[in-house]
Amino acid sequence: MAYVATEELARVLKIRTPSTEQELALQRVLDGATLEIDKELDRPEGSDPLADEALALAEQVCIQRAAELWFLQEVPLGLAGIGSEFGTAHLARNSWEKYAYTLAALKEQWGLA
């Protein structure tokens, strides 16, 4: 279950009346963002639910990451940086890293490399 409802993401993206296809896409990017957050937190099985403050941070990261994923799905396939009628497309090397840094305060365990 996603940390944020599709209606909230639609509001942030300024989509007033999402089509059925957009609603499915909104849910898809929210599910993806939630999965990334859960994998990053790597909470031990049986952990208590996130406290209100921690949940608020996870929700904020979920909204930001889902919005980023929403826009990334519109990037045309192929070589990035070659260009299009809109100019050169630049992709971040690791767009997740900034969110992982934000979520570090919520991690309860750190894996060994």
Wavefront OBJ file of the C-alpha trace (Angstrom):
o trace
v 0.000 0.000 0.000
v 1.389 3.373 -1.036
v 2.228 6.018 1.556
v 0.144 8.579 -0.364
v -3.205 8.470 -2.179
v -3.423 9.035 -5.924
v -5.593 12.108 -5.318
v -2.766 13.797 -3.413
v -0.247 13.081 -6.167
v -2.712 14.330 -8.801
v -3.092 17.546 -6.776
v 0.677 18.031 -6.619
v 0.984 17.351 -10.355
v -1.940 19.731 -11.002
v -4.044 17.071 -12.720
v -7.604 18.176 -11.953
v -9.600 15.352 -13.513
v -7.343 12.362 -14.185
v -8.392 9.905 -16.863
v -8.567 6.195 -16.084
v -5.153 5.737 -17.713
v -3.684 8.582 -15.643
v -5.131 7.132 -12.428
v -3.472 3.799 -13.203
v -0.190 5.576 -13.945
v -0.485 7.642 -10.736
v -0.927 4.449 -8.723
v 1.968 2.783 -10.540
v 4.464 5.553 -9.727
v 3.218 5.729 -6.118
v 3.655 1.962 -5.752
v 7.142 2.235 -7.219
v 8.096 5.059 -4.866
v 6.680 3.157 -1.886
v 8.628 0.025 -2.795
v 11.844 2.047 -3.074
v 11.213 3.642 0.326
v 10.472 0.305 1.984
v 13.598 -1.274 0.484
v 15.709 1.710 1.564
v 14.398 1.616 5.149
v 14.954 -2.155 5.370
v 12.941 -2.303 8.570
v 13.158 -5.535 10.557
v 10.189 -7.845 10.179
v 7.614 -7.250 12.890
v 8.681 -3.636 13.475
v 6.166 -1.212 14.894
v 4.498 1.045 12.322
v 6.279 4.316 11.614
v 5.614 7.026 14.190
v 3.691 10.097 13.004
v 6.817 12.198 12.379
v 8.577 9.383 10.531
v 5.446 8.618 8.524
v 5.190 12.274 7.511
v 8.760 12.160 6.189
v 8.097 8.911 4.296
v 4.953 10.463 2.785
v 6.902 13.548 1.693
v 9.600 11.436 0.044
v 6.911 9.289 -1.587
v 5.217 12.333 -3.139
v 8.507 13.784 -4.384
v 9.800 10.490 -5.779
v 6.454 9.596 -7.388
v 6.340 13.025 -9.071
v 9.857 12.436 -10.381
v 8.877 8.965 -11.643
v 5.793 10.508 -13.273
v 7.939 12.861 -15.328
v 10.580 10.217 -16.074
v 7.961 8.009 -17.714
v 7.551 10.725 -20.343
v 11.235 10.657 -21.343
v 11.475 9.087 -24.795
v 13.333 5.810 -25.054
v 16.727 5.774 -26.694
v 19.920 7.628 -26.018
v 19.573 10.431 -23.518
v 21.418 13.606 -24.360
v 21.133 13.236 -28.151
v 18.245 15.670 -28.293
v 14.750 15.997 -29.631
v 12.516 18.758 -30.898
v 12.477 20.034 -27.296
v 16.253 20.080 -26.890
v 18.708 17.799 -25.171
v 17.321 15.399 -22.564
v 19.499 15.059 -19.463
v 18.963 12.227 -16.987
v 20.369 12.195 -13.477
v 22.960 9.512 -12.803
v 21.338 8.353 -9.586
v 18.045 10.088 -8.961
v 17.324 7.944 -5.862
v 20.381 9.032 -3.868
v 18.868 12.316 -2.630
v 15.852 10.438 -1.267
v 18.008 7.787 0.406
v 19.885 10.596 2.169
v 16.590 12.081 3.387
v 15.363 8.708 4.658
v 18.635 7.889 6.481
v 17.204 9.265 9.724
v 14.490 6.592 9.630
v 16.728 3.578 8.994
v 16.853 1.123 11.876
v 19.520 -1.161 10.436
v 22.321 -0.844 7.928
v 23.486 -3.745 5.799
v 27.135 -4.633 5.477
v 28.818 -4.230 2.125
l 1 2 3 4 5 6 7 8 9 10 11 12 13 14 15 16 17 18 19 20 21 22 23 24 25 26 27 28 29 30 31 32 33 34 35 36 37 38 39 40 41 42 43 44 45 46 47 48 49 50 51 52 53 54 55 56 57 58 59 60 61 62 63 64 65 66 67 68 69 70 71 72 73 74 75 76 77 78 79 80 81 82 83 84 85 86 87 88 89 90 91 92 93 94 95 96 97 98 99 100 101 102 103 104 105 106 107 108 109 110 111 112 113
